Amino acid sequence: MQQLATRHARSHVGGDWYAATAVRTVPVLNPANGEAVGHVELIDAAGLDAALASAAEGFQVWKNTSAYDRAAVMRGAMGLMRERRTDIARLMTLEQGKPLAEAVGEVTTSADNTDWMAEEATRAYGRLLVPRNAGVSQIVRREPIGPVAAFCPWNFPALTPTRKIAGALAAGCSIVLKPSEETPLTAQAIVQCFIDAGLPKHVLNLVFGDPRQVSEHLIGSDVIRKVTFTGSTPVGKVLLGLAAQGVKRATMELGGHAPVIVFDDVDPVAAARQAVVSKFRNAGQVCTSPTRFYVQQGVYEAFAQAFAEAAGKLVVGDGLAEGVQMGPLANPRRVEAMESLCADALAQGARLLCGGQRPEGAGWFYPPTVLADVPETARLMNEEPFGPLVPITPFSNLKDAVRQANRLPFGLAAYAMTKSLSRANAMSEQLEAGMVCINHFTVSTPSSPFGGVKESGYGSEGGVEGLDAYLVTKSVTQRTAGADLEP
């Protein structure tokens, strides 16, 4: 528990907290006031080499550990996450900004995902084939792919690392985890849960450092056999290029710009209020966040006004303060992006329904902002905002809605709201996204695959697909004992 109590993050390599020869540290800042709440040490090249060597050793141990024993360790870590969820959540709010209740929920969901994947570890089935020739057996084995390099962003500092850790460990892989240096304290606390649960010391290695240096060093190593990344599409393309040089399997969960199609057979006020709750979760800094709202003309004005009214009533402030419903943005880059995207939309004729003005004072705050009549040419309709900025535009018919929803290169999540079964079926078939939700906004559960299509990436985390991502297939044919071996 020693590392859980501290606000000084450092890499964990081969069972020890790593100290570089020449220690470089950077501050961890609280988005609510810009003040330092801790520091993180950046690893050096020698530390990365040590992490790779550790992962290679850990793989030999962990792949030969039974699935039932692996699951037991994972369940132990899950139990510790639940016991410590309030402490971990507080660290998360301090370094990332989301309201404490959201942070507690994220840690709980992280434990749920670990729990489900621990059970799935015991179901990594192969299969027995019907042989074509007498005296020959044919089987298909499912085996762990090898050491994994995992890269995580700052927006879900518990959930994203845990998804990758759980999938890798359940399959029998070792892992080198590289979280964001902006939110290292949460990741360190999560890793501590696995350490305290008795995970063998070389199986899970944690590294913090310069993103480019770390990614090139890890992915370029012959030790790493699988790369998993959650983050922006441009960075994902770079990492895919590095992985391709070693012909390494990759899972990429990249950017999104999720469309929401609202048909005229729904209650526009109820639909708007439901959408607001999801849209402003984590201040809109969610890759699956409902973002582009296409509303059928018959309910357009009523929906837009109800959405703006509900958004304008949200309580914005420090995530640790009582009653706060939306915290600050994670860093000043996001605030600048909101200001730029909003100004561009207004310059192109959009109507500002609420928000749009950065408040004075400390912290990286930006209010829930709703824009109506946003033209297709506005940057906001083409670039993922990743923040509390909402464009709403009308459509006339289903064909028009589908065209607008599918026109971008992104395909992570998509949503539709309708009472019509035929429209719901059409949306589930025609929307180009890895995850489609009809009449609600929960895109992911522990048992469901999480991933996108087009430039939103490929491969899945969660569900049986999440385990499969860390397994390789081996076909084995064998002449049975007693068979005639003469040519």
Secondary structure as GFF3:
##gff-version 3
##sequence-region A 1 487
A	DSSP	alpha_helix	2	5	.	.	.	ID=ss1
A	DSSP	beta_strand	8	9	.	.	.	ID=ss2
A	DSSP	beta_strand	12	13	.	.	.	ID=ss3
A	DSSP	beta_strand	16	17	.	.	.	ID=ss4
A	DSSP	beta_strand	24	29	.	.	.	ID=ss5
A	DSSP	beta_strand	36	42	.	.	.	ID=ss6
A	DSSP	alpha_helix	45	62	.	.	.	ID=ss7
A	DSSP	alpha_helix	67	83	.	.	.	ID=ss8
A	DSSP	alpha_helix	85	96	.	.	.	ID=ss9
A	DSSP	alpha_helix	100	120	.	.	.	ID=ss10
A	DSSP	three_ten_helix	121	123	.	.	.	ID=ss11
A	DSSP	beta_strand	127	129	.	.	.	ID=ss12
A	DSSP	beta_strand	136	144	.	.	.	ID=ss13
A	DSSP	beta_strand	148	151	.	.	.	ID=ss14
A	DSSP	alpha_helix	159	171	.	.	.	ID=ss15
A	DSSP	beta_strand	175	178	.	.	.	ID=ss16
A	DSSP	alpha_helix	184	196	.	.	.	ID=ss17
A	DSSP	beta_strand	204	206	.	.	.	ID=ss18
A	DSSP	alpha_helix	211	219	.	.	.	ID=ss19
A	DSSP	beta_strand	226	230	.	.	.	ID=ss20
A	DSSP	alpha_helix	233	245	.	.	.	ID=ss21
A	DSSP	beta_strand	249	253	.	.	.	ID=ss22
A	DSSP	beta_strand	258	262	.	.	.	ID=ss23
A	DSSP	alpha_helix	268	279	.	.	.	ID=ss24
A	DSSP	three_ten_helix	281	284	.	.	.	ID=ss25
A	DSSP	beta_strand	290	296	.	.	.	ID=ss26
A	DSSP	three_ten_helix	297	299	.	.	.	ID=ss27
A	DSSP	alpha_helix	300	312	.	.	.	ID=ss28
A	DSSP	alpha_helix	332	347	.	.	.	ID=ss29
A	DSSP	beta_strand	351	354	.	.	.	ID=ss30
A	DSSP	beta_strand	369	372	.	.	.	ID=ss31
A	DSSP	three_ten_helix	379	381	.	.	.	ID=ss32
A	DSSP	beta_strand	389	395	.	.	.	ID=ss33
A	DSSP	alpha_helix	398	406	.	.	.	ID=ss34
A	DSSP	beta_strand	413	417	.	.	.	ID=ss35
A	DSSP	alpha_helix	421	430	.	.	.	ID=ss36
A	DSSP	beta_strand	435	438	.	.	.	ID=ss37
A	DSSP	three_ten_helix	454	456	.	.	.	ID=ss38
A	DSSP	beta_strand	457	458	.	.	.	ID=ss39
A	DSSP	alpha_helix	463	468	.	.	.	ID=ss40
A	DSSP	beta_strand	471	479	.	.	.	ID=ss41
###
